Amino acid sequence: MEKWVCTVCGYVYDPQVGDPDNGIKPGTAFEDIPDDWVCPECGVGKEFFEKDE
């Protein structure tokens, strides 16, 4: 699974880790995160994330 990076603050979403503090279980692909999820560091939406190349 690919990691995704917040273009605003640099937070990296790692699907192997998920975001358990915000209800996203480990193993959850970025595409499967609800659309209303926001970056846990700066609060922007999924549209501000890009695939980590």
N, CA, C and O atoms as a GROMACS GRO file, in nm:
protein
  212
    1MET      N    1   0.084  -0.120   0.000
    1MET     CA    2   0.000   0.000   0.000
    1MET      C    3   0.088   0.125   0.000
    1MET      O    4   0.195   0.129   0.061
    2GLU      N    5   0.039   0.225  -0.069
    2GLU     CA    6   0.117   0.347  -0.085
    2GLU      C    7   0.094   0.445   0.029
    2GLU      O    8  -0.015   0.454   0.085
    3LYS      N    9   0.201   0.517   0.063
    3LYS     CA   10   0.192   0.624   0.162
    3LYS      C   11   0.147   0.750   0.091
    3LYS      O   12   0.174   0.769  -0.027
    4TRP      N   13   0.079   0.837   0.166
    4TRP     CA   14   0.030   0.964   0.113
    4TRP      C   15   0.082   1.077   0.202
    4TRP      O   16   0.088   1.062   0.324
    5VAL      N   17   0.119   1.190   0.141
    5VAL     CA   18   0.179   1.302   0.214
    5VAL      C   19   0.089   1.424   0.205
    5VAL      O   20   0.039   1.460   0.098
    6CYS      N   21   0.069   1.488   0.321
    6CYS     CA   22  -0.005   1.615   0.325
    6CYS      C   23   0.083   1.724   0.265
    6CYS      O   24   0.195   1.747   0.311
    7THR      N   25   0.031   1.791   0.161
    7THR     CA   26   0.110   1.896   0.095
    7THR      C   27   0.117   2.025   0.176
    7THR      O   28   0.193   2.115   0.143
    8VAL      N   29   0.038   2.033   0.282
    8VAL     CA   30   0.037   2.153   0.365
    8VAL      C   31   0.142   2.143   0.477
    8VAL      O   32   0.221   2.235   0.497
    9CYS      N   33   0.140   2.028   0.550
    9CYS     CA   34   0.228   2.019   0.666
    9CYS      C   35   0.332   1.907   0.660
    9CYS      O   36   0.423   1.902   0.743
   10GLY      N   37   0.319   1.818   0.561
   10GLY     CA   38   0.416   1.711   0.547
   10GLY      C   39   0.384   1.582   0.622
   10GLY      O   40   0.464   1.488   0.621
   11TYR      N   41   0.267   1.577   0.689
   11TYR     CA   42   0.227   1.455   0.758
   11TYR      C   43   0.219   1.341   0.657
   11TYR      O   44   0.168   1.359   0.546
   12VAL      N   45   0.269   1.223   0.695
   12VAL     CA   46   0.264   1.107   0.607
   12VAL      C   47   0.160   1.009   0.659
   12VAL      O   48   0.170   0.961   0.772
   13TYR      N   49   0.061   0.978   0.575
   13TYR     CA   50  -0.036   0.874   0.609
   13TYR      C   51   0.022   0.741   0.562
   13TYR      O   52   0.042   0.721   0.442
   14ASP      N   53   0.048   0.652   0.656
   14ASP     CA   54   0.100   0.519   0.627
   14ASP      C   55  -0.012   0.419   0.650
   14ASP      O   56  -0.055   0.401   0.764
   15PRO      N   57  -0.059   0.352   0.544
   15PRO     CA   58  -0.172   0.260   0.559
   15PRO      C   59  -0.143   0.145   0.656
   15PRO      O   60  -0.235   0.091   0.716
   16GLN      N   61  -0.018   0.107   0.670
   16GLN     CA   62   0.016   0.000   0.764
   16GLN      C   63  -0.008   0.042   0.909
   16GLN      O   64  -0.034  -0.041   0.995
   17VAL      N   65   0.001   0.172   0.934
   17VAL     CA   66  -0.020   0.227   1.068
   17VAL      C   67  -0.164   0.276   1.085
   17VAL      O   68  -0.223   0.262   1.192
   18GLY      N   69  -0.219   0.333   0.978
   18GLY     CA   70  -0.352   0.393   0.986
   18GLY      C   71  -0.350   0.521   1.067
   18GLY      O   72  -0.246   0.587   1.077
   19ASP      N   73  -0.462   0.557   1.124
   19ASP     CA   74  -0.475   0.674   1.212
   19ASP      C   75  -0.571   0.634   1.323
   19ASP      O   76  -0.683   0.685   1.331
   20PRO      N   77  -0.524   0.542   1.411
   20PRO     CA   78  -0.614   0.487   1.513
   20PRO      C   79  -0.676   0.591   1.606
   20PRO      O   80  -0.787   0.571   1.655
   21ASP      N   81  -0.607   0.702   1.629
   21ASP     CA   82  -0.661   0.807   1.716
   21ASP      C   83  -0.786   0.871   1.656
   21ASP      O   84  -0.867   0.930   1.727
   22ASN      N   85  -0.801   0.858   1.524
   22ASN     CA   86  -0.916   0.916   1.455
   22ASN      C   87  -1.002   0.811   1.387
   22ASN      O   88  -1.075   0.841   1.293
   23GLY      N   89  -0.994   0.688   1.435
   23GLY     CA   90  -1.084   0.583   1.390
   23GLY      C   91  -1.044   0.510   1.262
   23GLY      O   92  -1.125   0.435   1.207
   24ILE      N   93  -0.922   0.531   1.214
   24ILE     CA   94  -0.876   0.464   1.092
   24ILE      C   95  -0.784   0.348   1.133
   24ILE      O   96  -0.674   0.370   1.182
   25LYS      N   97  -0.831   0.227   1.111
   25LYS     CA   98  -0.758   0.109   1.154
   25LYS      C   99  -0.633   0.085   1.069
   25LYS      O  100  -0.631   0.119   0.951
   26PRO      N  101  -0.529   0.025   1.129
   26PRO     CA  102  -0.412  -0.015   1.049
   26PRO      C  103  -0.457  -0.106   0.934
   26PRO      O  104  -0.546  -0.189   0.951
   27GLY      N  105  -0.394  -0.089   0.818
   27GLY     CA  106  -0.429  -0.168   0.702
   27GLY      C  107  -0.532  -0.102   0.613
   27GLY      O  108  -0.575  -0.161   0.514
   28THR      N  109  -0.574   0.021   0.648
   28THR     CA  110  -0.675   0.092   0.569
   28THR      C  111  -0.607   0.172   0.458
   28THR      O  112  -0.528   0.263   0.485
   29ALA      N  113  -0.638   0.139   0.333
   29ALA     CA  114  -0.584   0.213   0.220
   29ALA      C  115  -0.636   0.356   0.222
   29ALA      O  116  -0.747   0.382   0.269
   30PHE      N  117  -0.556   0.449   0.171
   30PHE     CA  118  -0.595   0.591   0.170
   30PHE      C  119  -0.729   0.609   0.098
   30PHE      O  120  -0.812   0.689   0.141
   31GLU      N  121  -0.749   0.535  -0.010
   31GLU     CA  122  -0.872   0.546  -0.087
   31GLU      C  123  -0.994   0.503  -0.007
   31GLU      O  124  -1.106   0.543  -0.039
   32ASP      N  125  -0.974   0.422   0.095
   32ASP     CA  126  -1.084   0.370   0.175
   32ASP      C  127  -1.116   0.454   0.299
   32ASP      O  128  -1.210   0.424   0.372
   33ILE      N  129  -1.037   0.559   0.321
   33ILE     CA  130  -1.064   0.650   0.434
   33ILE      C  131  -1.187   0.733   0.399
   33ILE      O  132  -1.199   0.778   0.285
   34PRO      N  133  -1.277   0.756   0.494
   34PRO     CA  134  -1.395   0.840   0.465
   34PRO      C  135  -1.356   0.978   0.412
   34PRO      O  136  -1.252   1.032   0.451
   35ASP      N  137  -1.438   1.034   0.325
   35ASP     CA  138  -1.408   1.163   0.263
   35ASP      C  139  -1.403   1.278   0.363
   35ASP      O  140  -1.344   1.382   0.334
   36ASP      N  141  -1.464   1.261   0.480
   36ASP     CA  142  -1.463   1.370   0.578
   36ASP      C  143  -1.344   1.362   0.674
   36ASP      O  144  -1.333   1.443   0.767
   37TRP      N  145  -1.254   1.265   0.653
   37TRP     CA  146  -1.132   1.256   0.735
   37TRP      C  147  -1.044   1.376   0.706
   37TRP      O  148  -1.038   1.423   0.592
   38VAL      N  149  -0.974   1.425   0.809
   38VAL     CA  150  -0.882   1.538   0.790
   38VAL      C  151  -0.745   1.501   0.844
   38VAL      O  152  -0.732   1.411   0.927
   39CYS      N  153  -0.644   1.571   0.797
   39CYS     CA  154  -0.507   1.550   0.843
   39CYS      C  155  -0.502   1.568   0.994
   39CYS      O  156  -0.547   1.671   1.045
   40PRO      N  157  -0.447   1.470   1.066
   40PRO     CA  158  -0.441   1.482   1.212
   40PRO      C  159  -0.344   1.589   1.262
   40PRO      O  160  -0.348   1.627   1.379
   41GLU      N  161  -0.256   1.636   1.174
   41GLU     CA  162  -0.159   1.739   1.214
   41GLU      C  163  -0.210   1.881   1.190
   41GLU      O  164  -0.196   1.968   1.276
   42CYS      N  165  -0.271   1.905   1.071
   42CYS     CA  166  -0.307   2.043   1.038
   42CYS      C  167  -0.455   2.063   1.004
   42CYS      O  168  -0.501   2.176   0.991
   43GLY      N  169  -0.531   1.953   0.989
   43GLY     CA  170  -0.675   1.964   0.972
   43GLY      C  171  -0.727   1.984   0.831
   43GLY      O  172  -0.846   2.009   0.814
   44VAL      N  173  -0.640   1.975   0.729
   44VAL     CA  174  -0.690   1.989   0.592
   44VAL      C  175  -0.750   1.857   0.543
   44VAL      O  176  -0.723   1.751   0.600
   45GLY      N  177  -0.830   1.864   0.438
   45GLY     CA  178  -0.897   1.746   0.385
   45GLY      C  179  -0.809   1.659   0.297
   45GLY      O  180  -0.694   1.693   0.266
   46LYS      N  181  -0.865   1.545   0.258
   46LYS     CA  182  -0.792   1.446   0.177
   46LYS      C  183  -0.743   1.504   0.044
   46LYS      O  184  -0.645   1.456  -0.012
   47GLU      N  185  -0.810   1.607  -0.006
   47GLU     CA  186  -0.772   1.663  -0.135
   47GLU      C  187  -0.634   1.729  -0.132
   47GLU      O  188  -0.577   1.759  -0.237
   48PHE      N  189  -0.580   1.752  -0.012
   48PHE     CA  190  -0.448   1.812   0.001
   48PHE      C  191  -0.337   1.708   0.015
   48PHE      O  192  -0.223   1.743   0.046
   49PHE      N  193  -0.370   1.582  -0.007
   49PHE     CA  194  -0.271   1.475   0.002
   49PHE      C  195  -0.230   1.428  -0.138
   49PHE      O  196  -0.311   1.424  -0.230
   50GLU      N  197  -0.102   1.392  -0.150
   50GLU     CA  198  -0.049   1.338  -0.274
   50GLU      C  199   0.023   1.208  -0.243
   50GLU      O  200   0.074   1.189  -0.133
   51LYS      N  201   0.026   1.116  -0.342
   51LYS     CA  202   0.100   0.992  -0.324
   51LYS      C  203   0.245   1.022  -0.300
   51LYS      O  204   0.302   1.112  -0.362
   52ASP      N  205   0.306   0.947  -0.207
   52ASP     CA  206   0.448   0.960  -0.179
   52ASP      C  207   0.523   0.885  -0.287
   52ASP      O  208   0.512   0.762  -0.296
   53GLU      N  209   0.597   0.955  -0.366
   53GLU     CA  210   0.671   0.890  -0.477
   53GLU      C  211   0.805   0.839  -0.433
   53GLU      O  212   0.879   0.783  -0.513
   0.00000   0.00000   0.00000
